[in-house]
Amino acid sequence: MNLSAEDIGPNVEFNDVRRQSLLSQLEDRLGGPVSATVWSCLWLADMSTLEPTWEQRDTSLELYRLISLVQTADLGLMIRHWSQRHRQKSTSSSSPATSSPAPPLPRQTVPSPDTAAPTSQLQQSPPATGDTPPRGLKRKRGDNDSMPEISRELQETRRRRSAVAKAICLARDASTCIVTKFPDFVDVAHIFPFSMGSSNPQMPAFWNLLRNFWSEERVAGWQEAILPHGTETPENLLCLAPDAHRLHTNGRFALQPIKLSDDQTKLTLRFYWLPKPDLPVRRSLRDRPHIDDNLVELPRHLKIHNVITDSPVRSGDEVILETSDPNTMPLPDIRLLDMQWVLQRLMALSGAAEANDDDLDDDYECVDPVRIESSEGSEISDDNFDAVEM
């Protein structure tokens, strides 16, 4: 992979004159503006998907299918899944056998000076009556005596697999945030969200919606990169400082994959801030999106700094990832980064509401690599096993 200059930047799709003409004609056929999500999808969609539909508009049912799709389909499902706002809230971690979540409980602060976990993880529910620990408290695999032996073995296998993937990611990225270069106390963050494992019953609908706007080849590549092995692989993990992790999860920046060396030891990305536009709920398809590609911060002085150069991270900055061994410490999968590049911008352009701490990845915690290496395995909350594939 080696993008040409004209394919680099957050506005490439929006500058396509053919797309502008096609969407103007489509708005005439629709008879007016569309929702923010539809507007964003159509401006980011692959032209290879849109053009054939429009060129055969007088004889093909595809145009009517597209019109029906943008008028009736819940396209927001794609954004809710990607931004991790689709999960049901619960105060307890439910096993597959749990029929319903426990009722909400008030929160209290539980001090934990010996851990590096962020404040959001220190807000725990008080102990509930019965044997079910409150959500967020980490428990040993053997605490649930009623759990079948096969389930405990499966969870233990998944726990080990997750810990190994995280250790590889930390070694590959030198326990350093790939964006800010902040060392040691970093989050091991997922590219494809942890909560979107194939056990989620809505995932087929998610993938089918993507196919309406992005080519079959592209979506198949995204699926191939994540489905065989699940989310817990080094190819789906990045080291990010806690603030950068939160910003990325909330769609405040995206990383565009630019170049992968032939020997797969060096990957070049570009960082772009993603301001959320203050636009009407319904938008004209003639209104062309624009993402400022020279930003150093977002509103309210929201910014991050490169700790080596002591300069703010700005849109267009290169982010370089390297590995000494692409077989044992593979770089992030270029297809997952491409998916992230598309859906991060979709989330920002559509004005999707921000995730809160309950919506974030369940691995959302500072990781001390020394502690991980010296322990038998990091404890992971039970929520982590709901979505992980074998």
C-alpha positions as a LaTeX table, in Angstrom:
\begin{tabular}{lrrr}
\hline
Residue & $x$ (\AA) & $y$ (\AA) & $z$ (\AA) \\
\hline
Met1 & 0.00 & 0.00 & 0.00 \\
Asn2 & 1.27 & 3.45 & $-0.93$ \\
Leu3 & $-1.31$ & 6.23 & $-1.32$ \\
Ser4 & $-0.72$ & 8.95 & $-3.89$ \\
Ala5 & $-0.81$ & 12.60 & $-2.80$ \\
Glu6 & $-4.30$ & 13.14 & $-4.23$ \\
Asp7 & $-5.68$ & 10.32 & $-2.07$ \\
Ile8 & $-4.35$ & 11.70 & 1.22 \\
Gly9 & $-6.46$ & 13.78 & 3.58 \\
Pro10 & $-9.94$ & 13.82 & 5.11 \\
Asn11 & $-11.70$ & 15.55 & 2.18 \\
Val12 & $-10.75$ & 13.32 & $-0.76$ \\
Glu13 & $-14.25$ & 11.89 & $-1.22$ \\
Phe14 & $-15.89$ & 15.31 & $-0.86$ \\
Asn15 & $-13.79$ & 16.86 & $-3.65$ \\
Asp16 & $-15.02$ & 14.37 & $-6.25$ \\
Val17 & $-16.95$ & 16.40 & $-8.84$ \\
Arg18 & $-18.79$ & 13.33 & $-10.11$ \\
Arg19 & $-20.01$ & 12.57 & $-6.59$ \\
Gln20 & $-21.23$ & 16.14 & $-6.15$ \\
Ser21 & $-23.27$ & 15.90 & $-9.35$ \\
Leu22 & $-24.69$ & 12.47 & $-8.51$ \\
Leu23 & $-25.80$ & 13.51 & $-5.02$ \\
Ser24 & $-27.45$ & 16.66 & $-6.36$ \\
Gln25 & $-29.51$ & 14.54 & $-8.74$ \\
Leu26 & $-30.31$ & 12.07 & $-5.99$ \\
Glu27 & $-31.62$ & 14.88 & $-3.79$ \\
Asp28 & $-33.92$ & 15.95 & $-6.62$ \\
Arg29 & $-35.26$ & 12.41 & $-6.81$ \\
Leu30 & $-35.67$ & 12.23 & $-3.01$ \\
Gly31 & $-37.46$ & 15.56 & $-2.96$ \\
Gly32 & $-35.52$ & 17.25 & $-0.17$ \\
Pro33 & $-32.89$ & 17.02 & 2.53 \\
Val34 & $-31.90$ & 13.83 & 4.33 \\
Ser35 & $-30.89$ & 12.88 & 7.86 \\
Ala36 & $-27.39$ & 13.67 & 9.07 \\
Thr37 & $-26.47$ & 9.98 & 9.00 \\
Val38 & $-27.68$ & 9.46 & 5.42 \\
Trp39 & $-25.87$ & 12.64 & 4.35 \\
Ser40 & $-22.64$ & 11.41 & 5.91 \\
Cys41 & $-22.94$ & 7.90 & 4.47 \\
Leu42 & $-23.51$ & 9.12 & 0.92 \\
Trp43 & $-20.62$ & 11.58 & 1.02 \\
Leu44 & $-18.25$ & 8.89 & 2.29 \\
Ala45 & $-19.58$ & 5.97 & 0.22 \\
Asp46 & $-17.49$ & 4.28 & $-2.45$ \\
Met47 & $-18.27$ & 5.68 & $-5.88$ \\
Ser48 & $-18.02$ & 2.13 & $-7.22$ \\
Thr49 & $-21.15$ & 1.42 & $-5.17$ \\
Leu50 & $-23.07$ & 4.61 & $-5.97$ \\
Glu51 & $-22.33$ & 5.10 & $-9.67$ \\
Pro52 & $-23.76$ & 1.85 & $-11.09$ \\
Thr53 & $-26.97$ & 2.42 & $-9.16$ \\
Trp54 & $-27.41$ & 5.90 & $-10.60$ \\
Glu55 & $-26.32$ & 5.10 & $-14.15$ \\
Gln56 & $-29.09$ & 2.48 & $-14.40$ \\
Arg57 & $-31.69$ & 4.58 & $-12.63$ \\
Asp58 & $-34.25$ & 4.38 & $-15.43$ \\
Thr59 & $-34.24$ & 0.60 & $-15.69$ \\
Ser60 & $-32.82$ & $-0.78$ & $-12.47$ \\
Leu61 & $-34.53$ & $-1.47$ & $-9.18$ \\
Glu62 & $-31.26$ & $-0.62$ & $-7.44$ \\
Leu63 & $-32.09$ & 3.09 & $-7.38$ \\
Tyr64 & $-35.43$ & 2.41 & $-5.72$ \\
Arg65 & $-33.71$ & 0.10 & $-3.28$ \\
Leu66 & $-31.25$ & 2.90 & $-2.43$ \\
Ile67 & $-34.05$ & 5.42 & $-2.01$ \\
Ser68 & $-35.95$ & 3.02 & 0.24 \\
Leu69 & $-32.78$ & 2.38 & 2.22 \\
Val70 & $-32.03$ & 6.04 & 2.95 \\
Gln71 & $-35.66$ & 6.73 & 3.80 \\
Thr72 & $-36.41$ & 3.79 & 6.09 \\
Ala73 & $-33.29$ & 1.91 & 7.23 \\
Asp74 & $-31.74$ & 2.48 & 10.65 \\
Leu75 & $-28.36$ & 3.58 & 9.33 \\
Gly76 & $-27.52$ & 4.92 & 12.76 \\
Leu77 & $-26.96$ & 1.32 & 13.84 \\
Met78 & $-23.55$ & 1.45 & 12.14 \\
Ile79 & $-22.53$ & 4.48 & 14.18 \\
Arg80 & $-23.96$ & 3.17 & 17.44 \\
His81 & $-21.94$ & $-0.01$ & 17.09 \\
Trp82 & $-18.74$ & 1.73 & 16.08 \\
Ser83 & $-19.02$ & 4.34 & 18.85 \\
Gln84 & $-19.88$ & 1.54 & 21.33 \\
Arg85 & $-23.21$ & 3.12 & 22.30 \\
His86 & $-25.32$ & 0.07 & 21.39 \\
Arg87 & $-24.72$ & $-1.98$ & 24.52 \\
Gln88 & $-27.38$ & $-2.35$ & 27.18 \\
Lys89 & $-26.38$ & $-0.84$ & 30.49 \\
Ser90 & $-26.18$ & $-3.18$ & 33.46 \\
Thr91 & $-24.80$ & $-2.89$ & 36.94 \\
Ser92 & $-23.54$ & $-6.44$ & 36.84 \\
Ser93 & $-21.50$ & $-8.51$ & 34.43 \\
Ser94 & $-23.90$ & $-11.10$ & 33.11 \\
Ser95 & $-22.94$ & $-14.56$ & 32.06 \\
Pro96 & $-24.84$ & $-16.10$ & 29.12 \\
Ala97 & $-27.11$ & $-17.82$ & 31.64 \\
Thr98 & $-28.19$ & $-14.57$ & 33.31 \\
Ser99 & $-31.77$ & $-13.81$ & 32.34 \\
Ser100 & $-31.84$ & $-10.11$ & 33.20 \\
Pro101 & $-29.53$ & $-7.41$ & 34.56 \\
Ala102 & $-29.63$ & $-6.35$ & 38.18 \\
Pro103 & $-31.47$ & $-3.11$ & 38.97 \\
Pro104 & $-29.38$ & 0.11 & 38.89 \\
Leu105 & $-27.44$ & 0.87 & 42.04 \\
Pro106 & $-26.03$ & 4.17 & 43.30 \\
Arg107 & $-22.32$ & 4.69 & 42.73 \\
Gln108 & $-19.63$ & 5.46 & 45.21 \\
Thr109 & $-15.94$ & 6.23 & 44.91 \\
Val110 & $-13.63$ & 3.36 & 45.75 \\
Pro111 & $-10.04$ & 4.58 & 46.25 \\
Ser112 & $-7.36$ & 2.42 & 44.64 \\
Pro113 & $-3.97$ & 4.10 & 45.04 \\
Asp114 & $-2.04$ & 1.04 & 43.92 \\
Thr115 & $-3.53$ & 0.93 & 40.43 \\
Ala116 & $-3.13$ & 3.14 & 37.42 \\
Ala117 & $-6.77$ & 2.83 & 36.33 \\
Pro118 & $-8.51$ & 6.08 & 35.32 \\
Thr119 & $-11.13$ & 7.71 & 37.48 \\
Ser120 & $-13.97$ & 6.24 & 35.43 \\
Gln121 & $-13.01$ & 2.75 & 36.56 \\
Leu122 & $-12.84$ & 3.76 & 40.22 \\
Gln123 & $-16.56$ & 4.61 & 40.27 \\
Gln124 & $-17.92$ & 1.32 & 41.47 \\
Ser125 & $-21.32$ & 0.17 & 42.64 \\
Pro126 & $-21.62$ & $-0.85$ & 46.30 \\
Pro127 & $-21.88$ & $-4.59$ & 46.94 \\
Ala128 & $-25.20$ & $-6.01$ & 45.85 \\
Thr129 & $-27.16$ & $-8.56$ & 47.78 \\
Gly130 & $-26.56$ & $-12.06$ & 46.51 \\
Asp131 & $-23.51$ & $-13.46$ & 44.76 \\
Thr132 & $-23.31$ & $-11.23$ & 41.67 \\
Pro133 & $-20.50$ & $-8.65$ & 41.93 \\
Pro134 & $-21.31$ & $-5.12$ & 40.72 \\
Arg135 & $-20.33$ & $-4.04$ & 37.22 \\
Gly136 & $-16.73$ & $-2.95$ & 36.91 \\
Leu137 & $-15.40$ & $-5.00$ & 39.86 \\
Lys138 & $-12.95$ & $-7.60$ & 38.64 \\
Arg139 & $-13.32$ & $-11.12$ & 39.92 \\
Lys140 & $-11.44$ & $-14.35$ & 39.68 \\
Arg141 & $-12.55$ & $-16.98$ & 37.22 \\
Gly142 & $-13.50$ & $-19.41$ & 40.02 \\
Asp143 & $-15.75$ & $-17.02$ & 41.93 \\
Asn144 & $-18.87$ & $-18.25$ & 40.19 \\
Asp145 & $-19.32$ & $-21.78$ & 41.50 \\
Ser146 & $-22.42$ & $-22.31$ & 39.38 \\
Met147 & $-20.55$ & $-21.72$ & 36.11 \\
Pro148 & $-20.14$ & $-24.93$ & 34.09 \\
Glu149 & $-16.57$ & $-26.24$ & 33.92 \\
Ile150 & $-16.46$ & $-25.83$ & 30.14 \\
Ser151 & $-17.39$ & $-22.17$ & 30.46 \\
Arg152 & $-14.61$ & $-21.58$ & 32.98 \\
Glu153 & $-12.11$ & $-23.27$ & 30.69 \\
Leu154 & $-13.28$ & $-21.21$ & 27.73 \\
Gln155 & $-12.99$ & $-17.98$ & 29.68 \\
Glu156 & $-9.54$ & $-18.92$ & 30.94 \\
Thr157 & $-8.41$ & $-19.63$ & 27.38 \\
Arg158 & $-9.77$ & $-16.29$ & 26.23 \\
Arg159 & $-8.18$ & $-14.50$ & 29.18 \\
Arg160 & $-4.77$ & $-15.91$ & 28.32 \\
Arg161 & $-5.23$ & $-15.05$ & 24.66 \\
Ser162 & $-6.18$ & $-11.46$ & 25.47 \\
Ala163 & $-3.20$ & $-11.07$ & 27.81 \\
Val164 & $-0.80$ & $-12.42$ & 25.17 \\
Ala165 & $-2.16$ & $-10.07$ & 22.48 \\
Lys166 & $-1.79$ & $-7.09$ & 24.81 \\
Ala167 & 1.76 & $-8.08$ & 25.73 \\
Ile168 & 2.70 & $-8.32$ & 22.04 \\
Cys169 & 1.16 & $-4.91$ & 21.35 \\
Leu170 & 3.09 & $-3.35$ & 24.25 \\
Ala171 & 6.34 & $-4.89$ & 23.04 \\
Arg172 & 5.78 & $-3.83$ & 19.43 \\
Asp173 & 4.87 & $-0.23$ & 20.33 \\
Ala174 & 7.54 & $-0.06$ & 23.07 \\
Ser175 & 4.84 & 0.68 & 25.66 \\
Thr176 & 4.53 & 4.13 & 24.09 \\
Cys177 & 1.54 & 6.04 & 22.73 \\
Ile178 & 1.87 & 5.95 & 18.96 \\
Val179 & 0.51 & 9.51 & 18.67 \\
Thr180 & 1.92 & 11.47 & 21.61 \\
Lys181 & 4.95 & 9.26 & 22.43 \\
Phe182 & 3.85 & 9.23 & 26.09 \\
Pro183 & 5.66 & 6.22 & 27.61 \\
Asp184 & 4.83 & 3.29 & 29.87 \\
Phe185 & 1.41 & 4.17 & 31.28 \\
Val186 & $-0.66$ & 3.60 & 28.16 \\
Asp187 & $-3.93$ & 2.00 & 27.16 \\
Val188 & $-3.92$ & $-1.02$ & 24.89 \\
Ala189 & $-6.74$ & 0.15 & 22.63 \\
His190 & $-8.78$ & $-1.74$ & 20.06 \\
Ile191 & $-9.12$ & $-0.52$ & 16.47 \\
Phe192 & $-12.23$ & $-2.59$ & 15.80 \\
Pro193 & $-14.21$ & $-2.13$ & 19.04 \\
Phe194 & $-14.00$ & $-4.94$ & 21.56 \\
Ser195 & $-17.77$ & $-4.85$ & 22.09 \\
Met196 & $-18.43$ & $-5.78$ & 18.45 \\
Gly197 & $-17.46$ & $-9.44$ & 18.64 \\
Ser198 & $-19.37$ & $-11.86$ & 16.42 \\
Ser199 & $-21.45$ & $-13.10$ & 19.37 \\
Asn200 & $-23.38$ & $-9.84$ & 19.16 \\
Pro201 & $-26.66$ & $-10.76$ & 17.41 \\
Gln202 & $-26.85$ & $-7.43$ & 15.57 \\
Met203 & $-23.51$ & $-7.81$ & 13.81 \\
Pro204 & $-24.94$ & $-9.32$ & 10.59 \\
Ala205 & $-27.15$ & $-6.24$ & 10.24 \\
Phe206 & $-24.12$ & $-4.02$ & 10.82 \\
Trp207 & $-22.12$ & $-5.67$ & 8.04 \\
Asn208 & $-25.09$ & $-5.68$ & 5.65 \\
Leu209 & $-25.61$ & $-1.95$ & 6.12 \\
Leu210 & $-21.95$ & $-1.31$ & 5.34 \\
Arg211 & $-22.32$ & $-3.17$ & 2.04 \\
Asn212 & $-24.90$ & $-0.67$ & 0.87 \\
Phe213 & $-22.32$ & 2.12 & 0.82 \\
Trp214 & $-18.92$ & 0.49 & 0.50 \\
Ser215 & $-17.84$ & $-2.06$ & $-2.07$ \\
Glu216 & $-18.22$ & $-5.76$ & $-1.45$ \\
Glu217 & $-14.47$ & $-6.18$ & $-1.84$ \\
Arg218 & $-13.72$ & $-3.50$ & 0.75 \\
Val219 & $-16.24$ & $-4.75$ & 3.32 \\
Ala220 & $-15.14$ & $-8.35$ & 2.78 \\
Gly221 & $-11.59$ & $-7.23$ & 3.52 \\
Trp222 & $-12.72$ & $-5.59$ & 6.76 \\
Gln223 & $-14.55$ & $-8.76$ & 7.78 \\
Glu224 & $-11.64$ & $-10.99$ & 6.86 \\
Ala225 & $-9.35$ & $-8.89$ & 9.04 \\
Ile226 & $-11.47$ & $-9.30$ & 12.19 \\
Leu227 & $-13.80$ & $-12.31$ & 12.01 \\
Pro228 & $-11.46$ & $-15.33$ & 11.88 \\
His229 & $-9.63$ & $-14.51$ & 15.12 \\
Gly230 & $-11.79$ & $-11.92$ & 16.86 \\
Thr231 & $-10.79$ & $-8.65$ & 18.45 \\
Glu232 & $-8.01$ & $-9.94$ & 20.72 \\
Thr233 & $-5.08$ & $-9.97$ & 18.31 \\
Pro234 & $-2.09$ & $-7.61$ & 18.05 \\
Glu235 & $-3.29$ & $-6.67$ & 14.55 \\
Asn236 & $-6.32$ & $-5.03$ & 16.19 \\
Leu237 & $-4.46$ & $-3.27$ & 19.00 \\
Leu238 & $-2.64$ & 0.04 & 19.42 \\
Cys239 & $-0.92$ & 1.73 & 22.33 \\
Leu240 & $-2.57$ & 5.06 & 23.11 \\
Ala241 & $-2.21$ & 7.45 & 26.02 \\
Pro242 & $-5.43$ & 7.51 & 28.10 \\
Asp243 & $-6.49$ & 10.94 & 26.80 \\
Ala244 & $-5.79$ & 9.95 & 23.18 \\
His245 & $-7.76$ & 6.73 & 23.71 \\
Arg246 & $-10.81$ & 8.63 & 24.93 \\
Leu247 & $-10.57$ & 11.11 & 22.06 \\
His248 & $-10.36$ & 8.33 & 19.49 \\
Thr249 & $-13.27$ & 6.38 & 21.01 \\
Asn250 & $-15.39$ & 9.54 & 20.83 \\
Gly251 & $-14.56$ & 10.14 & 17.17 \\
Arg252 & $-12.42$ & 13.23 & 17.77 \\
Phe253 & $-9.61$ & 12.09 & 15.50 \\
Ala254 & $-8.88$ & 9.46 & 12.88 \\
Leu255 & $-5.73$ & 7.82 & 11.57 \\
Gln256 & $-5.41$ & 7.48 & 7.80 \\
Pro257 & $-3.24$ & 4.57 & 6.63 \\
Ile258 & $-0.79$ & 5.91 & 4.05 \\
Lys259 & 2.00 & 3.45 & 3.38 \\
Leu260 & 3.00 & $-0.07$ & 4.36 \\
Ser261 & 6.52 & $-1.21$ & 3.51 \\
Asp262 & 6.93 & $-4.28$ & 1.34 \\
Asp263 & 8.48 & $-6.23$ & 4.20 \\
Gln264 & 5.61 & $-5.15$ & 6.51 \\
Thr265 & 7.97 & $-3.72$ & 9.13 \\
Lys266 & 6.99 & $-0.05$ & 8.79 \\
Leu267 & 3.52 & 1.50 & 8.64 \\
Thr268 & 2.90 & 5.19 & 8.05 \\
Leu269 & $-0.35$ & 6.82 & 9.19 \\
Arg270 & $-1.54$ & 10.41 & 9.29 \\
Phe271 & $-3.37$ & 11.98 & 12.18 \\
Tyr272 & $-6.43$ & 14.20 & 11.56 \\
Trp273 & $-8.58$ & 16.01 & 14.09 \\
Leu274 & $-12.31$ & 15.57 & 13.49 \\
Pro275 & $-14.40$ & 18.54 & 14.61 \\
Lys276 & $-18.10$ & 17.84 & 14.88 \\
Pro277 & $-20.05$ & 20.16 & 12.56 \\
Asp278 & $-22.77$ & 22.35 & 14.00 \\
Leu279 & $-25.29$ & 21.64 & 11.25 \\
Pro280 & $-29.04$ & 21.02 & 11.05 \\
Val281 & $-30.45$ & 17.58 & 11.81 \\
Arg282 & $-31.53$ & 17.28 & 8.16 \\
Arg283 & $-29.08$ & 18.32 & 5.49 \\
Ser284 & $-29.08$ & 18.97 & 1.79 \\
Leu285 & $-27.01$ & 16.56 & $-0.28$ \\
Arg286 & $-25.77$ & 19.63 & $-2.13$ \\
Asp287 & $-24.02$ & 20.79 & 1.04 \\
Arg288 & $-20.49$ & 19.48 & 0.65 \\
Pro289 & $-18.74$ & 18.41 & 3.86 \\
His290 & $-15.37$ & 19.84 & 4.77 \\
Ile291 & $-12.95$ & 18.73 & 7.48 \\
Asp292 & $-10.24$ & 21.24 & 8.32 \\
Asp293 & $-6.94$ & 19.46 & 7.62 \\
Asn294 & $-4.70$ & 21.95 & 9.44 \\
Leu295 & $-6.04$ & 21.89 & 13.00 \\
Val296 & $-3.92$ & 21.92 & 16.14 \\
Glu297 & $-6.85$ & 21.62 & 18.53 \\
Leu298 & $-10.61$ & 21.28 & 18.82 \\
Pro299 & $-12.99$ & 23.70 & 20.58 \\
Arg300 & $-12.38$ & 24.40 & 24.27 \\
His301 & $-8.62$ & 23.98 & 23.72 \\
Leu302 & $-8.96$ & 20.24 & 23.32 \\
Lys303 & $-5.51$ & 19.16 & 22.22 \\
Ile304 & $-2.69$ & 16.71 & 22.85 \\
His305 & 1.08 & 17.13 & 22.73 \\
Asn306 & 4.01 & 15.14 & 21.46 \\
Val307 & 6.02 & 14.69 & 24.65 \\
Ile308 & 9.33 & 14.43 & 22.76 \\
Thr309 & 9.02 & 17.61 & 20.68 \\
Asp310 & 6.74 & 19.35 & 23.22 \\
Ser311 & 4.62 & 20.55 & 20.31 \\
Pro312 & 0.88 & 20.08 & 19.80 \\
Val313 & $-0.23$ & 17.20 & 17.62 \\
Arg314 & $-1.76$ & 18.71 & 14.48 \\
Ser315 & $-3.78$ & 17.41 & 11.57 \\
Gly316 & $-1.52$ & 15.94 & 8.92 \\
Asp317 & 1.18 & 14.78 & 11.34 \\
Glu318 & 2.74 & 11.46 & 10.44 \\
Val319 & 2.45 & 8.56 & 12.84 \\
Ile320 & 4.97 & 5.80 & 12.15 \\
Leu321 & 4.70 & 2.29 & 13.55 \\
Glu322 & 7.54 & $-0.19$ & 13.22 \\
Thr323 & 8.18 & $-3.79$ & 14.16 \\
Ser324 & 11.36 & $-5.81$ & 14.26 \\
Asp325 & 9.48 & $-9.00$ & 13.40 \\
Pro326 & 6.20 & $-8.85$ & 11.43 \\
Asn327 & 5.56 & $-12.53$ & 12.13 \\
Thr328 & 5.73 & $-12.51$ & 15.92 \\
Met329 & 4.88 & $-8.82$ & 16.45 \\
Pro330 & 2.67 & $-7.90$ & 13.46 \\
Leu331 & 1.71 & $-4.30$ & 12.77 \\
Pro332 & $-1.95$ & $-3.26$ & 12.94 \\
Asp333 & $-3.94$ & $-4.62$ & 10.02 \\
Ile334 & $-4.16$ & $-2.06$ & 7.23 \\
Arg335 & $-7.75$ & $-3.11$ & 6.49 \\
Leu336 & $-8.90$ & $-2.42$ & 10.04 \\
Leu337 & $-7.19$ & 0.96 & 9.93 \\
Asp338 & $-8.99$ & 1.69 & 6.66 \\
Met339 & $-12.31$ & 0.77 & 8.28 \\
Gln340 & $-11.46$ & 3.01 & 11.22 \\
Trp341 & $-10.59$ & 5.86 & 8.82 \\
Val342 & $-14.02$ & 5.66 & 7.19 \\
Leu343 & $-16.17$ & 5.12 & 10.28 \\
Gln344 & $-14.41$ & 7.66 & 12.49 \\
Arg345 & $-15.24$ & 10.34 & 9.92 \\
Leu346 & $-18.78$ & 9.00 & 9.59 \\
Met347 & $-19.24$ & 9.30 & 13.35 \\
Ala348 & $-17.89$ & 12.87 & 13.38 \\
Leu349 & $-19.82$ & 14.14 & 10.34 \\
Ser350 & $-23.12$ & 12.71 & 11.55 \\
Gly351 & $-22.73$ & 14.51 & 14.87 \\
Ala352 & $-23.05$ & 11.27 & 16.83 \\
Ala353 & $-23.36$ & 11.74 & 20.58 \\
Glu354 & $-20.26$ & 11.02 & 22.59 \\
Ala355 & $-19.69$ & 7.78 & 24.42 \\
Asn356 & $-19.51$ & 7.94 & 28.19 \\
Asp357 & $-17.27$ & 5.84 & 30.40 \\
Asp358 & $-19.81$ & 2.99 & 30.54 \\
Asp359 & $-19.75$ & 2.80 & 26.73 \\
Leu360 & $-16.00$ & 2.64 & 26.30 \\
Asp361 & $-13.95$ & $-0.49$ & 25.60 \\
Asp362 & $-13.74$ & $-2.73$ & 28.65 \\
Asp363 & $-9.94$ & $-2.72$ & 28.40 \\
Tyr364 & $-10.10$ & 1.02 & 28.92 \\
Glu365 & $-7.42$ & 1.28 & 31.53 \\
Cys366 & $-3.84$ & 2.41 & 31.93 \\
Val367 & $-1.50$ & $-0.52$ & 31.55 \\
Asp368 & 1.74 & $-0.78$ & 33.47 \\
Pro369 & 3.85 & $-3.14$ & 31.33 \\
Val370 & 6.15 & $-3.97$ & 34.23 \\
Arg371 & 3.20 & $-5.21$ & 36.30 \\
Ile372 & 1.84 & $-7.25$ & 33.40 \\
Glu373 & 5.18 & $-8.93$ & 32.76 \\
Ser374 & 5.63 & $-9.78$ & 36.43 \\
Ser375 & 2.16 & $-11.23$ & 36.95 \\
Glu376 & 0.64 & $-14.46$ & 35.75 \\
Gly377 & $-1.91$ & $-12.56$ & 33.69 \\
Ser378 & $-3.86$ & $-9.36$ & 33.87 \\
Glu379 & $-7.35$ & $-9.52$ & 35.32 \\
Ile380 & $-10.01$ & $-8.57$ & 32.82 \\
Ser381 & $-13.61$ & $-7.76$ & 33.65 \\
Asp382 & $-16.17$ & $-10.40$ & 32.72 \\
Asp383 & $-17.65$ & $-8.09$ & 30.07 \\
Asn384 & $-14.51$ & $-8.72$ & 28.03 \\
Phe385 & $-15.46$ & $-12.30$ & 27.31 \\
Asp386 & $-18.86$ & $-11.60$ & 25.81 \\
Ala387 & $-17.48$ & $-10.49$ & 22.46 \\
Val388 & $-14.18$ & $-12.32$ & 22.02 \\
Glu389 & $-13.91$ & $-15.00$ & 19.42 \\
Met390 & $-11.71$ & $-18.03$ & 19.63 \\
\hline
\end{tabular}
